[in-house]
Amino acid sequence: MKKMTLLVVSLCLLCSIAYGDDKSFIDVSEEDWFGYDVIQLMSQGYVSGFPDGTFRPNVNISVEEFITITIKVVGEDEVIMDKTRWSDGFIQKSLNLEYVVEGEFDTYQRNITRGEMSRIILRASKLDIPDNYQEYSSMIVDFNDMDAYWQDISLRVYTTGIIGGYPDGTFALNKEATRAQASVVLNKLLEPDRRSIPTLVIKSSFDDRVLYLRYKWNLLKPTYNGERFIEKPSIVAPYSVGTLVDLFIQDAVNTLKYVRILAGVSEDIYDSDSANKAAQHGALLNAVSGFSHTPDQPSDMDDELYNIAYDATSSSNIAMGSRNLSEAVRYLMEDADTSNIDRVGHRRWFLLPKLNEVGFGHVKGTESWRYFSVMKVFRNLNTIEREYDYVLWPNETAFPTEFMSSGTPWSVTLNPALYDRSKTSEISVVLTRVNDNKVWNINWSNTDKSGEYFNVETNYYAIPFCIIFRPLMNGETYKNGDIYTIKIDGLYTVSGQKTTFEYELEFFDLD
């Protein structure tokens, strides 16, 4: 009976349930990274190919297929085959053995992910997991993007050498597994010598941060180049606000997520239909009535439209000239012009820790270069209280040169629940470039908004305590490998104790 079971399985294994060449596959070579493993599994009857002699290594593998091969590889292939579907007996066996838990999969016919594959492997095998497996977390670039449940699974399987990461250091938990990947993983169960046990490397905080920021940039950088509008706005009566393409807005949301990651605050933000609608009204009003947080009502604009639009312009970051919303976010983060450097208000709203719901609007004006962008960041939006001590731009440890020009002001925003914002007269900054020991002493005497500048701003722009300073670079730029130390003296805690705030960062190139 057991031989008959294996024969039936060999006919229905892997995707098309088809026969393959019992000696080789025309699309698998021993030189392929997966070649040895596929050939070994095929020679033992665990996998088969397609009628045309192919194995199709880059095709995704389904949950039922992976379960079936796993059951066979671990030697639990005494299954009942009088079921409706060819895989039912193997799935029931996996449930009985608790390799799979009832309800974990909505369907067994869909593709399996690398994370789900890892979970089954851990349950179906007795792998040696090192006691210090949690120390390997810094070696997985996307570790912080997983919840605690999947973090534990990924670390356990990663440290056994059964499933490794990609060349960029990511584990790619939610990526669908291929037939080639599944073959390598399952043959490693049979041949322990094939496992690549990782050597624990404790990265410096700088290296770890650089890897993570490059990884997140590749995920979040703008990619959309299509039409902006589903419905184009009309900037003449009868007015129409128009509707933006979702992907155009998503690029802006992702850019805002990324600058928040750079600053060390939560990227958990989202755009809502209601906030986008309000922002789009505001962009229309700016295009019609002029660029302002408080634009006048055009005589031919009805009250309802104007009131919605005015509420948006007066509760948003606004920009003129940026051809897309992502560009507008980055422009406003600079806040380097003489009108904004004294408070860097746009930046502070974008980096408000409790920011959660946002909205984006964009309208083209009468001239070809006049694009009006509105980013709703406060008033009547959902927020989430999040703990923080400070918000830095550029942030400590590692910061990309692409987000810091020579004219960009630095900002240190402090939590007024911890630091006394009523005592600012003694505050000063010492900025040192470690590479050549060049020092900038920046204080209240530096008032040139076009050059070296200093200010402490305590009005309500998101967080009402911000130290702003810009060194005079004299044509220099922030370069890859430049290390800076920052020391801020003259601060007081809310308990009255005089204190100093210090940090260090190194610039790097994203690309």
SVG drawing of the C-alpha trace seen along z (x, -y; Angstrom):
<svg xmlns="http://www.w3.org/2000/svg" viewBox="-22 -89 64 91">
<polyline fill="none" stroke="black" stroke-width="0.4" points="0.0,0.0 2.8,-2.4 4.4,-1.9 1.0,-2.7 0.8,-5.9 4.2,-7.1 3.3,-6.3 0.1,-8.4 2.0,-11.2 4.7,-11.2 2.0,-11.8 0.5,-14.8 3.5,-16.6 4.2,-20.2 1.8,-22.4 0.6,-20.7 0.6,-17.1 2.6,-15.9 5.3,-13.5 8.9,-14.7 12.1,-13.1 13.2,-10.7 16.9,-11.6 17.1,-15.3 15.2,-18.5 16.0,-20.6 15.9,-23.8 18.0,-22.7 21.8,-22.4 24.1,-21.3 25.7,-24.7 22.5,-26.5 22.4,-27.6 19.4,-25.2 20.6,-22.5 22.1,-20.0 19.1,-20.1 16.5,-19.7 18.4,-16.8 18.7,-15.1 15.0,-15.4 14.1,-14.2 16.4,-11.2 14.7,-10.1 11.2,-10.6 10.2,-13.6 9.7,-16.0 8.7,-15.6 8.5,-17.9 6.3,-18.7 5.5,-16.7 7.8,-19.0 10.8,-18.0 11.0,-21.2 11.0,-21.8 10.2,-25.5 12.3,-26.5 11.2,-30.1 7.4,-29.3 5.9,-29.8 5.0,-26.8 1.6,-26.4 0.9,-25.6 -0.5,-22.1 2.6,-21.3 5.0,-22.4 3.1,-20.5 3.1,-17.3 6.8,-17.3 7.6,-18.1 5.5,-15.2 7.4,-12.9 10.9,-14.3 10.4,-13.8 9.2,-10.2 5.5,-10.6 4.1,-9.6 1.7,-6.9 -1.4,-8.9 -5.0,-8.1 -5.6,-8.8 -9.4,-8.3 -10.0,-12.0 -11.5,-14.4 -8.3,-16.2 -4.9,-14.7 -3.4,-16.8 -6.1,-16.2 -4.4,-13.2 -1.1,-15.1 -2.8,-18.2 -4.8,-16.1 -1.5,-14.4 0.1,-17.7 -2.8,-18.8 -2.6,-15.6 1.2,-16.1 0.6,-19.8 2.9,-21.0 0.0,-23.1 -2.7,-24.5 -6.3,-24.5 -7.3,-27.9 -3.8,-29.2 -4.5,-29.0 -7.6,-30.3 -6.9,-28.0 -4.2,-25.5 -4.1,-26.2 -2.5,-29.6 1.2,-30.3 3.2,-29.9 5.3,-32.7 8.8,-32.3 7.5,-33.0 4.9,-30.3 7.4,-27.9 9.7,-28.7 7.0,-28.0 6.2,-24.6 9.9,-23.6 10.4,-24.5 7.4,-22.4 8.3,-19.4 12.0,-19.1 14.2,-18.9 16.6,-21.7 19.4,-22.8 18.6,-26.4 21.3,-28.3 20.5,-29.6 21.5,-33.1 19.5,-33.1 17.9,-36.4 21.3,-38.1 21.2,-37.6 18.4,-40.1 20.8,-42.8 21.8,-40.6 18.3,-40.7 17.7,-44.1 13.9,-43.9 13.7,-42.5 12.0,-45.6 9.3,-45.4 8.0,-42.1 5.7,-41.7 7.1,-39.8 5.5,-36.5 7.2,-36.4 10.5,-37.9 10.8,-34.8 10.1,-32.4 12.5,-34.1 15.3,-34.2 14.9,-30.5 15.0,-29.3 17.7,-31.8 20.1,-30.6 19.7,-27.0 21.0,-27.7 17.9,-26.2 16.5,-29.4 18.9,-32.3 18.4,-35.9 18.8,-37.7 22.0,-39.4 20.7,-42.7 20.3,-41.3 16.5,-41.0 14.6,-37.9 11.6,-38.8 9.1,-37.2 6.0,-37.8 7.6,-37.1 6.2,-34.0 8.5,-31.0 9.6,-29.4 9.9,-25.8 13.7,-26.2 13.7,-27.8 11.5,-25.1 13.7,-22.4 16.9,-23.9 15.1,-24.2 13.8,-20.7 17.0,-19.1 18.8,-20.9 16.5,-18.9 17.9,-15.7 21.5,-16.9 22.6,-18.9 26.0,-19.6 24.1,-21.7 23.0,-24.2 24.8,-27.5 24.9,-28.3 25.4,-32.1 28.3,-33.5 27.1,-36.0 28.4,-39.4 27.6,-42.3 27.3,-45.2 28.1,-48.7 25.0,-50.8 26.1,-52.9 26.4,-49.8 23.0,-48.5 21.4,-51.9 22.8,-52.3 21.6,-48.9 18.1,-49.6 17.8,-53.1 18.9,-51.8 16.5,-49.0 13.6,-51.3 14.5,-53.8 14.3,-51.0 10.8,-50.2 9.5,-53.8 11.2,-55.9 8.8,-57.5 8.1,-55.3 4.9,-56.6 5.3,-58.6 1.8,-58.5 -1.1,-60.9 -1.8,-62.8 -5.6,-63.1 -8.5,-60.7 -10.6,-63.8 -8.8,-67.1 -9.6,-70.2 -11.1,-73.3 -9.6,-76.6 -12.3,-78.7 -15.9,-78.9 -17.8,-76.6 -14.9,-75.2 -14.1,-71.5 -11.6,-70.2 -10.7,-67.1 -9.4,-63.8 -5.9,-62.5 -4.6,-59.1 -4.0,-56.9 -0.5,-55.9 0.4,-59.6 -0.7,-60.2 0.9,-57.0 4.3,-58.2 3.9,-61.3 2.8,-59.2 5.8,-56.9 8.2,-59.9 6.7,-61.3 7.1,-57.8 10.7,-57.8 11.6,-61.2 10.0,-60.2 12.1,-57.0 15.2,-59.2 14.2,-61.4 13.5,-58.4 9.7,-58.8 7.0,-56.3 6.3,-55.7 2.8,-54.5 0.9,-57.1 -1.9,-56.9 -3.8,-59.1 -7.6,-59.1 -10.3,-59.9 -11.6,-62.7 -8.2,-64.3 -7.3,-64.0 -10.6,-65.6 -10.0,-68.5 -6.4,-69.0 -7.5,-68.9 -10.0,-71.7 -7.1,-73.7 -4.9,-73.2 -7.7,-74.4 -8.2,-77.6 -4.4,-78.3 -4.4,-78.0 -7.4,-80.3 -6.9,-82.9 -3.2,-82.9 -0.6,-81.1 -1.5,-81.6 -2.5,-79.8 -5.4,-82.4 -6.5,-83.0 -9.4,-85.3 -12.7,-83.9 -13.2,-84.5 -16.4,-86.3 -17.7,-83.4 -16.8,-80.6 -19.6,-79.3 -19.3,-79.3 -19.3,-75.5 -16.3,-75.0 -14.5,-78.0 -15.0,-77.0 -13.7,-73.4 -10.7,-74.8 -9.9,-77.5 -9.9,-75.0 -7.4,-72.9 -5.0,-75.7 -5.0,-76.9 -4.3,-73.5 -1.7,-72.2 1.8,-72.5 1.6,-74.2 4.0,-74.4 4.1,-76.1 6.3,-75.0 6.9,-71.4 5.8,-69.2 4.7,-66.3 3.8,-65.8 6.9,-63.7 9.0,-66.6 6.9,-69.0 7.5,-66.9 11.2,-67.0 11.2,-70.7 9.2,-71.6 11.5,-69.4 14.3,-71.8 12.8,-74.9 16.0,-76.7 14.6,-80.0 14.6,-83.2 10.8,-83.0 10.9,-79.7 14.4,-79.0 13.5,-80.7 11.0,-78.1 11.3,-75.2 7.5,-74.8 6.8,-72.6 9.4,-70.1 8.2,-70.1 4.6,-69.3 5.8,-66.5 7.9,-65.0 5.3,-65.3 5.5,-62.0 1.8,-61.6 1.0,-62.3 -1.1,-59.5 -3.7,-60.6 -2.7,-62.9 -4.2,-64.2 -2.7,-65.4 -3.9,-67.8 -2.3,-69.0 -3.6,-71.4 -1.8,-73.0 -2.2,-76.8 -2.4,-79.0 1.3,-79.1 3.2,-75.9 5.4,-76.1 2.7,-76.8 1.8,-73.6 0.1,-74.0 0.5,-71.2 -1.3,-70.9 -0.5,-68.4 -3.0,-68.4 -1.2,-67.6 -3.4,-68.9 -6.9,-69.7 -9.7,-67.1 -7.2,-64.3 -6.7,-61.0 -3.5,-61.0 -1.7,-58.5 0.2,-59.5 3.7,-58.2 6.5,-58.6 9.6,-60.6 12.5,-62.5 13.6,-64.5 13.4,-64.7 16.6,-65.4 17.2,-66.6 19.6,-65.3 19.3,-62.4 22.0,-60.8 24.2,-57.8 23.7,-57.7 22.1,-60.1 22.0,-60.1 23.7,-63.0 20.8,-63.1 18.6,-64.6 21.0,-67.3 22.2,-70.2 24.8,-72.7 22.0,-75.2 19.7,-72.9 19.3,-74.1 19.8,-71.5 17.0,-71.2 16.8,-69.6 13.2,-69.4 12.9,-68.6 10.0,-67.3 8.8,-70.2 7.6,-67.7 11.3,-66.9 13.1,-70.2 12.2,-73.7 11.4,-75.8 11.1,-79.0 14.9,-79.1 16.6,-79.6 18.9,-82.5 22.0,-80.4 21.5,-77.8 24.4,-77.5 25.7,-74.9 29.2,-73.5 29.3,-71.6 32.5,-69.7 33.5,-67.9 35.6,-65.1 37.4,-64.3 39.4,-67.6 38.4,-68.9 36.7,-71.9 34.5,-73.6 31.5,-75.9 30.4,-77.8 26.8,-78.8 24.7,-81.0 22.4,-83.9 24.9,-86.2 24.3,-84.3 21.3,-86.0 22.0,-85.9 19.1,-84.0 21.1,-83.7 24.2,-82.4 25.2,-81.1 22.1,-81.1 20.8,-80.3 17.4,-80.4 15.3,-78.8 11.6,-78.6 9.0,-77.9 5.8,-78.8 3.3,-76.0 4.5,-74.4 3.7,-70.8 6.2,-70.7 6.8,-74.1 10.6,-73.7 13.0,-73.7 16.7,-74.6 17.6,-75.6 21.1,-76.2 23.0,-76.3 26.7,-76.4 28.3,-78.5 29.7,-75.9 31.6,-78.2 30.8,-76.1 31.4,-72.8 28.8,-70.0 28.0,-67.1 30.0,-64.2 29.9,-60.4 32.1,-59.5 31.9,-63.0 31.4,-62.6 29.9,-65.4 29.5,-65.7 26.9,-68.1 26.9,-69.6 24.1,-71.8 24.8,-73.7 22.5,-75.9 19.5,-73.6 17.4,-73.0 15.2,-70.1 11.7,-70.8 13.0,-70.0 15.5,-72.9 18.7,-71.0 21.1,-72.4 22.0,-69.9 23.8,-69.3 22.5,-67.5 25.1,-65.6 25.0,-63.3 27.0,-62.1 26.3,-61.3 28.0,-60.1 26.8,-61.0 26.6,-58.3 25.4,-58.0 22.1,-56.1 23.2,-54.9"/>
</svg>
